[in-house]
Amino acid sequence: MNARAYHAQGVLIARRTGTNEFGEPVFAPVEAIACRFERAGKIVRRHDGTSALSNAALYTVAPIAEGDCVRYEGRAHPVLAVVRATSLAGEFVQNEAYLGTTRLVTRS
């Protein structure tokens, strides 16, 4: 299966690069990636073992990690959890990113 054929949508992603001296997240410049974006509620388990409620999912072959911020249709979605999907042969298929509560983006 070629997952790229299903990634006909696009989002902007700001990758988290660390934190500043005040403990606030610092992000790299925004870039566009191809993906499939779906709105769906789901409880997901984060890498630290806690549970979180996701309100959207994003499927992409681009690298994505917890803490990144995705912008879609004027709203920012924090990445809560990422699952690396593989085929039965163990080959990488796509990343499944589960996104948190949205907030309206008022500036770029």
C-alpha positions in Angstrom: 0.0 0.0 0.0 1.3 3.4 -0.9 0.1 5.8 1.8 1.3 8.9 -0.1 -1.6 8.6 -2.5 -4.0 9.3 0.5 -2.0 12.4 1.6 -3.8 14.9 -0.6 -4.3 17.6 2.0 -1.7 19.9 3.5 -1.0 21.5 6.8 1.6 23.9 8.3 3.8 22.5 11.0 6.0 24.2 13.5 8.4 21.7 15.0 9.3 22.1 18.7 13.0 22.7 19.2 13.1 23.1 22.9 12.1 25.5 25.7 13.2 29.0 26.5 14.4 30.3 29.9 10.8 30.7 31.0 9.8 27.1 30.3 7.8 28.1 27.2 8.1 26.0 24.0 10.3 27.2 21.2 9.4 26.3 17.6 11.3 26.2 14.3 9.9 28.2 11.3 6.6 26.9 9.9 6.8 24.5 6.9 4.1 22.8 4.8 3.7 19.0 4.7 1.4 16.7 2.8 -1.0 14.7 4.9 -4.5 13.4 5.5 -6.4 15.3 8.2 -9.4 13.8 10.0 -11.5 15.2 12.8 -12.3 12.4 15.2 -12.3 12.1 19.0 -10.1 9.5 20.6 -8.4 8.8 23.9 -4.7 8.3 23.3 -1.8 7.3 25.5 1.2 9.7 25.4 4.8 8.7 25.6 4.9 9.5 29.4 2.0 7.0 30.0 -0.7 9.6 30.6 -4.0 9.6 28.7 -5.2 12.6 26.6 -8.3 13.4 24.5 -7.5 13.9 20.9 -10.0 15.7 18.6 -8.2 15.2 15.3 -5.8 12.8 13.6 -3.1 13.5 10.9 -1.5 10.9 8.7 1.7 11.7 7.0 5.1 10.3 5.9 6.8 13.5 7.1 8.6 13.4 10.5 6.3 14.6 13.3 6.8 14.5 17.1 4.9 15.1 20.3 5.1 18.8 21.2 5.0 20.0 17.5 2.2 22.4 16.6 0.0 21.8 13.5 -2.0 24.6 11.8 -5.0 23.7 9.7 -7.9 25.9 8.6 -6.7 28.8 10.8 -6.4 26.7 14.0 -3.4 25.5 15.9 -3.4 21.9 17.1 -0.7 20.6 19.5 0.5 17.1 18.7 -0.4 14.9 21.7 0.9 11.5 20.5 2.5 9.9 17.5 2.3 6.3 16.3 4.6 4.9 13.7 2.5 2.7 11.4 4.2 -0.3 9.7 3.1 -2.9 7.2 3.0 -6.6 8.0 6.5 -6.9 6.6 7.7 -4.3 9.2 8.2 -1.5 6.7 7.3 2.1 7.6 4.0 3.2 6.1 3.1 6.5 7.8 3.1 8.5 11.0 -0.2 8.8 12.8 -0.3 12.0 14.8 -3.1 12.6 17.3 -3.9 16.3 17.9 -5.2 18.2 20.8 -7.7 20.9 21.4 -7.6 23.7 18.8 -7.2 27.4 19.3 -7.7 30.1 16.7 -4.4 31.5 15.3 -4.5 35.3 15.3 -1.0 35.9 14.0 1.5 34.0 11.9 
